[in-house]
Amino acid sequence: MFSILRFLVITFLLFPSEGDTVKMAWSDSQKLTWEDFQGKPKLNSGYVASTNSGLSFSYSFSKKGDVIDYKYEVHSYFYPETSWYIASQVNQNILNHEQTHFDISELHARILRRKIENFVFTDNIKIEIMKLYNDTEQERVAMQHLFDKESDHSKNREGELKWETFVQKEIVVYEPWR
């Protein structure tokens, strides 16, 4: 009995629940500041800052006869403890770049909400809803990479401004799915 209890205590210490993860929800009124980046800098990464952001997704459903009732939650979060910067090498342009990464996550949260609300689910709802999530997550990751490529990680000001404008316009387009 003591061995099982010790195993459970160690497991909970090594693998905290998502509830223990420090996270910040996206907000149009609260932009990132350098104080939000609390992770240890990765000096040999080739980058001067890194934003860890992404989607949180959960759902439940029930079926009564032919009627499928479902509920879902989609959020975009910034993870301070795994986001970092090298203080001597950053500026406002780089912070704007990192904010755009977070904004891309929010955009995809809204895209996923729209996909779910417009989808007609069948008895295969588990497969269908997870496909919507996985497809949207792949699109989010691809957009993050394309943003970095076309902005050269904030060094290409023209590319950076194009992306900042594009993402902000898309967030407005998807406002109904906030």
N, C-alpha and C positions, 0 to 999 in steps of 0.2 A: 504494500500500500504506500509506504514512504517513497519508494522508487518511482511509482506512478505520479505521485504528487510533486516530487522533485522535477520529473520530466515536464510536467505541465507548467510549473513555475518557470523553468528555463525556456520552454517554448514561448510563453507569453512575453518574457523579457527579450528574447532574440527576434521575435516576429510580432511587433506591435500591430494592433488593428489599424485600419485606415482612420478610425476615430482618433488615434494618437498622432497621426501625421499632421504636422503644421501646414495649413494651407490657407490661401487667400482666394476668396471668390472674385471673379471679374466684376468690375464696376466701372460704368462710364464716368463716374464722378471722382474716382480715386485711381490715379495713375501710379505706376510703379516709381519708387525712389530707390536710390542706391542702398538705403537702410533696409529695404526689403530683402536684399540679397545677402543671406546669412551663411551660405555654404563656404567651405574652404576652397580658395582658388586653386585651379589645376594649372600650375605654372608651365608645364610642358605640353599643354593642349594645342598651342598655336592660336588660342583665342584670348581675348581680354575680359570676356564676360560670357555667362551662359544662363539662359532662362530655362527652368524646368516648369513647363505648364502642360496641361492636358485636360482630357475629358473624364468626368466621373459619370457613370451611367448605371441605373438600376431600374428594374421593372418587376411588376407582378401581374398576374392575370387569372381570371377564372372563366369557366365556361358553363353556361346554363342552356341546355338544348343546343340550338344553333347560334346562340348569342355569345360572343367573346367580349368580356369586359376586361380592360387592362388599365394599368396606371404605370407611369414612368417618371423618372427624374433624370435630367441631364444638367450638368453643371460644368463650367470651366474653372479650373483652379491654377493658381501659381503656387509653387512649392518653395518657400524661402530657404529651407535648410539644405536644399540641393541646387539652389541657384547661387551663383557667385560672380565676383568681379575682381579685377586687379586695380586697386584704387589709383595707383600712379599712372595708369594707362587708359582711363576712360574719360568720357566727356558726355555732354547732353545728347549729341548725335547717337552715340552708342546706347544710351539709355532709351532713346526713342526707338532704336532698332529692337531692343529687348522688349519694349512695350508692344511693338508690332507683333512679335512672336506670341505674346499673351493674347493680343487681339485676334490673331488667327485662330487660336484655340476657342475663343468665344464665338467667332464666326461659325466654326464647325459645330459648336454646341447648338447654335440656332438652326443650322442646316439639318442636323440630326433630328431636332424637334419637328421641323417641317416634314421631313421624310416620314417620321412616325405618324404624325397627324394625317398625312395624305395617303397612307398605306391601308389597303383593305386586307386585314389579316385573316388567315384561314386556320384550320386545326394545327398547322405547322408554325404557330406563332413563335415558339421558342427559336426555331431555326431562322424564321423571317426577321424577327427583331434583332437577333444577333448579327445577321448578315447586314442589316441597315447600319448597325453600330460599327462593325468591322470595316465595311466599305467607307464609311465616313471617317473613321480613324486613319485608314490608309490615305484618303484624300487629304486629311489634315497634315499628316507627316510629309506627304509629297509637296504640299504647298509650303511647308516650313523650309524644306530643302531648296525649292525653287526660289523662294524669297531670299535665302542666304546666297544662292548662286547669283541671282540677278542683281542683288545689292552688294555683292562681294563682302558680305558680313559688315555692312554699313559703310564700307570704303567708297563705294560708287554712289555718290550723293544723288545723281539723277535717278538711278535705279531704286534707291532707297525711298525717295519722295514719291515715285510712281507707285511703289508698293504701299506706302503709308496711305496715300490717297485712295487706292483701290480697296484696301481692306476696310477703311472707314466708310466708304460708299456701300460696300457689301453689308456691313453691319447694319446700316440704315435700311437697306433693302430687306433684310431679314428681321427687322424690328418686331413684326407681329409674332415672331417665335422666340421672343426674349425670355 
